[in-house]
Every structure is written in C-alpha cells, then in structure tokens.
Amino acid sequence: MKHTSIDPLIELIYEAAIEPSRWTDLLNSLAEFVAHIDQSSASGESQLLAVIPEIAAVSGAPPRSTISEALRSLTDVSVAANDSSKYDMADVNDILIRHFARAIKIAKRLVDMGDQHEVVLSLLDRLPIALVLVDEAARVIECNTLADDILTSGTGLRIKDGCLDADVANQQKLLNAVEAMSKHDPATTRGQALSLNQKLTSNNLMLFLAPVKHNGAAKSASVAIFIAQRKSQPFSLPPELAEIYHLTEKEIQITGQLVRGMNIKEISEAFSVSQHTVRSQVKAILRKTETSRQAELVSLVFNGMGAFVNAIPDVAAGQRKGVLSKNSLQQHLYQTIELDDGRHLAYQEYGDPCGELVVHCHSVVGSRLELAFNADEICKQKKIRLINIDRPGFGMSDPDPAASYIKWTNDFVQLIDALEIEQVSLTGYAMGGQYALACAHEAPERIKKVFIISAGMPAISAKDFGQMIPLYKMNTKLARYLPKVYSLLSSVLVKGILNDPDAFFTQLSEKVAAADQRIMCSDDFKREHFNSLREGFRQGGKATSKEIIQLMHDWGFKPDNIKVPVTLWHGDSDHHVPLVLCRRFEEHITETRYHICEGQGHYMFYTHWAKILDELLKV
C-alpha cells in the first residue's frame, strides 16, 4: 500500500517536534484537510489523549480508541480514504499512532524547556538594573532589556562573536575578573566591583560581578554581571533594600549615584548641594547599611540582586533571541500597579494626559504595544488619553492561574481605581472585544461606551468555519474540540512564530482580502505588528492558547445582559473573523450600531484607527 500523501505529513511531524518554526507549516497542512467537525465528535480529545499519556489529564485509559478515529473527528479524510492507493484507515492508525504520539512527547519536552526560558526572561527584565549572565569564558548566556540597550549603544561594552567584549584597555581586566569569579562559591563570595574607564568620555561603566549557582553543565551561566552607566543609565534601588535599611528618599538617590560609580564631587554637582552635605548623607547611608566604604555598599546592593539571580533557573547558551532587542523607548514607558492578590498589571499610556479617557483591550496576539504604530500621534491630535493594558500573562503583566473574562474585569476596575478614573470608553480589537464586553457587563457604571473592531461571536457551524483562513480555522477548531492538545500545540506554534516571523506573515496573508494583503505587505506593519506580538509572547504562549480556548467555550457571562452602548466596526472581507460572526452580536446585544467597511479585512484597524476615534468622540 502506497502512502506518498502521508509521508510528507510524517516528515513534518518530526521536523516540527525538533524545530518549532515547522509547526506553522504542520498546522497549515492540517488546516487544508479540515472541513467538518460535528458536535458529537468532541470525544476526539479523549481518544487522542488516550494514546498520549504525557498530556492526558487522567491516566490509565484503555487504548481501544485509535488515532484514525481522532483524526477523523478533526479532519475531513473521507475523500482520501476512498482512494485505496493512498489511504487505508487501518494503515493510517498504524502509521500515525506512533509517529504523532512520539512527536508530541518530543515537542512537550521542548516546550517545557522553552517556557522555563521565557520565565527567566520575564524575571531578568524585572530587575531594576542591567544584567548579563555569562560563562567562565565571558560567553553571553542571557541578558535583560536594560543590558541589551547598553551593549548595543556603543558605550565600550558589547557582544562580539557571542562573548562580552570591552575595548583593548579593559578587555583583559574583564576576562580575568570573569574567570576568577566563575571559580567562587555563591554562598561564600560577595562579588567584585569593576570600573571600565572610557578614554573618549567620562561616562564610565561600573560593573559588579557575582558568581552564579548552576548545575555544572557545559553551557550554563557562571557569573552574573550587573552594569551601571554613570551618567546616562537610570538606576533604581530594589524597594526592599530601602525598606530594610530605612533609607530616606534623598539617601536612596545618593545610593544610586554611588552604585553608578560617581564620587562626592560629581554627586554634589548633580544635586546642586555642597560636598559637605553629600559627605554627611553618605556617612548616614554607610551607617544604616553597616558598610564602611563605597565598594562595600556596591557589594551589598548587588549581592541582594545576586540572590535573586541564583533563584532563577539556569538558561542554555545560544538562546539570546530578538525578544531582547526591543525599542527601548516603548519598552521603558510602561507602568505597573500591584493588584489585591499581589500580581502586577502593566499598562502604557498614549496621547494627551488631559484628554478624553479611552482604555484599549488588545487582541489575542497583541500587547500594550498594539497601538504603538501611530496611537500617540493620533491621540494627541484628537485630545485623547489612551491606556493600553497587558492582560495577565501577556507582556509585563503577571499571569493569573484563574484567568477568565469575569476575573479580568476585577483587574480592570482595580486599575482605573488606582488611576482615580470614574468612567472610561473602551475599545477592543479582535479577541480584545470580548474583554471589553465583559467589562461592560460586570461594571457598566464605569463604562461610557464600547467600540469593538474586527471581533465576533465564536464559530459554531461548518459555514462559520468555512469562511476563515485555514490557519484561523485550524486554531479555533482545535481550541473548541481538542483544547488540551491545542494548549500544547499553540505553545510550540508561538516558538515557531518568534523563530521565523516571515513565514508566519506569509501564511497569515494567504486567502485574505486585497486590503489586508496591502497592509500586511507593508514593512511598517510587519515591524510594529511583530513588536506587539513578540511582547505579547514574552511569557510564552499559554495566555494566548487559554484565551482562544475560552472564546470557544462558555464565557461566564451573557452578552444579552449588556446595557452599555456598543458600536461594531467590521470589514465585509474579514476572513479571520467573518462578518457573519460579527452580525451575530445583534442577536444578543440590544444597543448595537454597525460600521461595515466595504472591501476591508481584519487589519482595517491599522488604516481606520483615526476614523474610529472620531466616531467614538461623537457618540
């Protein structure tokens, strides 16, 4: 029996398990087969999980169900099955059962490793100072965003051939310090301060090296290097340090200057006070911190952060990715609040600080940077104060294990309470529309109006699914009928997207409206959209997959009960969220207004944002 049509699929399965970017191709290939899923076939998940114990929620299920049955519930293989020269369902089972299950196991291990790396990135970027992790030969294992900015700004310290590299006058001193520090035990060594003098500028770099505890693997971090740039690099002390030693606000500021390597004279000039005053304050700082000189104070500060570094998992060499090369201005403008349960919620503001208040809910592949393409300029022109929030698990917001539409509204209300805002208007793009509606349902007294762009009710019929581009069709079908499997596959898909964004954009632009194709061919769109997407995926793909699964199941609230005015903007050629799904809101929400844009697709948001805001201000 020949199986030439199955062979490429098997090849893709294994390629995708090893190389995450190939999962995009695999899902796209599977999407070409998808045609019909009947509601009664939802048992396909338990059938598939029964042969993949590693991702089964309940072990011990009898292996009576087959991969072919699960595939039949997921894809339309009936046509191919009629051609005996290509398929025999018994053979499909025999061939695919071991290959698919094995590939899923491999992929799960890789995803787990990748998720750990994303946790490391998130933790490193929460440090208030630049940090580089290196091995004993100064090969860079990882660095946070602040360090990335310094290493790419021409300050005399950079990454060359994968290694930390200083200028000729400082390089050997740096290498010797790294090698020596790599041999020390973190439990008994306080670390070493190192100043790199710059010949062409007085903006010297202050480094502090501390050994890192690791498992002894060949490619793991041995030394943590904290970097402070004397004049241009902002530095903030960990708040715990100030609290423990009862430092005043002025003492905190002076400690920061000392850690950056500035002397008494430079500090007195910076703060426009006498050197005598600065000396008195420095003495108070040393007394409170029980240190006797500046070097000991620097050691105290950085060792506090060194303990944090030793608490994070090891990271493998060669994993320093583009996620670190963000636009530093955008990255550093965000703010956070602490929620009642201790989580941090990040948000970013655009436009006129005194303008009309609008809160935006980003899409499922977005972040607080989703509007960065032109939001600030447009909102300033229209006198709008725009607040864009990272939902839990996206960007810089902590994940919420109990995340839901209803739980989200609690976060939203806490944020506007913290900002002392009584009422706002809401916008929601794509799946962000459901989050805007949840806020309108749960806290109507805080919402003036809701504007939803390119969003709709979940697909439920073959006709609904049939109007979607293949990739979206596959994702939503998997999320509805095989949510546990989808949680795994989507995480790997995220890795693939980040590894090869060009391939992702190519597949995303297939079978879309001409208007969308024009937008997606723009280099500006690709850059801004990917910046937002990459920031949204900062912590991995778990939040994204959870939101798509949530969309396709019970929302926890009924849109029928929403009384806040809702306006919907939608393109009649949207093949991501077909117009029929947007129109279905009419069956549930009484106060709805429509703007159906002829010839526009899913990404009309990027060309119609100004018009949408104009309408919002009028209503």
HUVEN-V290283 format. One record per residue. N is the residue number from 1. NEAR is the number of other C-alpha atoms within 8 Angstrom. Layout:
BEGIN
N,NEAR
N,NEAR
END
This chain:
BEGIN
1,5
2,6
3,9
4,7
5,7
6,7
7,8
8,8
9,10
10,11
11,8
12,12
13,13
14,10
15,9
16,14
17,13
18,9
19,9
20,13
21,14
22,11
23,16
24,13
25,9
26,12
27,10
28,12
29,9
30,10
31,11
32,7
33,9
34,11
35,8
36,8
37,9
38,7
39,5
40,5
41,8
42,10
43,8
44,14
45,13
46,7
47,13
48,12
49,12
50,13
51,11
52,11
53,8
54,5
55,8
56,9
57,5
58,5
59,7
60,4
61,6
62,6
63,7
64,4
65,10
66,12
67,13
68,12
69,10
70,13
71,10
72,10
73,12
74,13
75,12
76,11
77,9
78,7
79,7
80,8
81,11
82,7
83,8
84,8
85,7
86,12
87,13
88,8
89,8
90,7
91,8
92,12
93,11
94,8
95,8
96,12
97,13
98,8
99,11
100,10
101,11
102,8
103,12
104,10
105,10
106,10
107,12
108,9
109,8
110,10
111,11
112,8
113,8
114,10
115,10
116,9
117,9
118,11
119,9
120,11
121,11
122,11
123,9
124,11
125,10
126,6
127,9
128,9
129,12
130,15
131,14
132,14
133,13
134,17
135,14
136,11
137,9
138,11
139,10
140,14
141,17
142,11
143,14
144,13
145,12
146,10
147,13
148,12
149,10
150,12
151,11
152,8
153,6
154,8
155,8
156,7
157,11
158,12
159,10
160,7
161,4
162,7
163,10
164,12
165,9
166,11
167,8
168,6
169,6
170,10
171,10
172,8
173,7
174,9
175,10
176,8
177,9
178,13
179,11
180,8
181,13
182,12
183,7
184,9
185,9
186,10
187,4
188,6
189,9
190,9
191,11
192,9
193,11
194,8
195,9
196,9
197,8
198,10
199,5
200,4
201,6
202,7
203,9
204,12
205,14
206,15
207,12
208,14
209,15
210,15
211,15
212,14
213,8
214,9
215,6
216,5
217,6
218,4
219,8
220,15
221,15
222,13
223,15
224,15
225,12
226,12
227,13
228,14
229,12
230,13
231,5
232,6
233,7
234,6
235,9
236,7
237,10
238,7
239,6
240,6
241,10
242,12
243,8
244,6
245,8
246,7
247,11
248,7
249,6
250,7
251,11
252,11
253,8
254,11
255,10
256,11
257,11
258,11
259,13
260,12
261,12
262,10
263,7
264,9
265,7
266,8
267,12
268,12
269,9
270,6
271,6
272,6
273,8
274,8
275,9
276,6
277,8
278,12
279,9
280,8
281,10
282,11
283,8
284,8
285,11
286,12
287,9
288,10
289,8
290,6
291,10
292,8
293,7
294,9
295,7
296,9
297,13
298,12
299,13
300,9
301,11
302,10
303,11
304,9
305,9
306,11
307,8
308,8
309,10
310,9
311,6
312,8
313,7
314,8
315,11
316,9
317,10
318,5
319,8
320,9
321,6
322,6
323,8
324,10
325,9
326,10
327,6
328,8
329,6
330,10
331,8
332,6
333,7
334,10
335,7
336,9
337,9
338,8
339,10
340,5
341,4
342,6
343,11
344,10
345,16
346,14
347,12
348,12
349,9
350,12
351,16
352,11
353,7
354,7
355,9
356,7
357,11
358,12
359,12
360,12
361,14
362,17
363,12
364,10
365,10
366,13
367,17
368,14
369,12
370,12
371,8
372,9
373,8
374,7
375,10
376,9
377,8
378,10
379,14
380,12
381,8
382,8
383,11
384,15
385,16
386,13
387,12
388,15
389,14
390,16
391,11
392,11
393,13
394,16
395,14
396,10
397,14
398,10
399,10
400,8
401,4
402,5
403,9
404,9
405,11
406,11
407,9
408,12
409,13
410,8
411,10
412,9
413,9
414,9
415,9
416,10
417,9
418,8
419,6
420,6
421,8
422,7
423,9
424,12
425,12
426,14
427,14
428,18
429,15
430,14
431,13
432,13
433,16
434,10
435,13
436,14
437,11
438,12
439,14
440,14
441,13
442,8
443,10
444,12
445,6
446,9
447,14
448,12
449,10
450,16
451,13
452,15
453,13
454,16
455,15
456,15
457,8
458,7
459,9
460,6
461,6
462,9
463,6
464,12
465,10
466,8
467,8
468,12
469,12
470,9
471,11
472,9
473,13
474,13
475,9
476,12
477,10
478,12
479,14
480,10
481,11
482,12
483,11
484,8
485,11
486,12
487,12
488,10
489,9
490,11
491,13
492,13
493,12
494,11
495,12
496,15
497,12
498,9
499,8
500,9
501,10
502,6
503,9
504,10
505,10
506,8
507,9
508,8
509,10
510,7
511,6
512,12
513,12
514,7
515,10
516,14
517,10
518,8
519,10
520,11
521,8
522,8
523,7
524,7
525,11
526,11
527,8
528,11
529,10
530,9
531,10
532,14
533,12
534,10
535,13
536,14
537,12
538,13
539,14
540,12
541,11
542,11
543,11
544,9
545,13
546,9
547,9
548,11
549,12
550,10
551,10
552,11
553,7
554,7
555,9
556,7
557,8
558,8
559,9
560,8
561,8
562,12
563,10
564,12
565,9
566,12
567,11
568,13
569,13
570,17
571,15
572,12
573,13
574,15
575,13
576,8
577,13
578,14
579,12
580,7
581,14
582,14
583,9
584,10
585,10
586,8
587,8
588,10
589,13
590,9
591,8
592,10
593,7
594,8
595,8
596,8
597,9
598,7
599,10
600,15
601,15
602,14
603,10
604,11
605,10
606,7
607,7
608,8
609,8
610,8
611,7
612,9
613,9
614,9
615,8
616,8
617,6
618,5
619,4
END
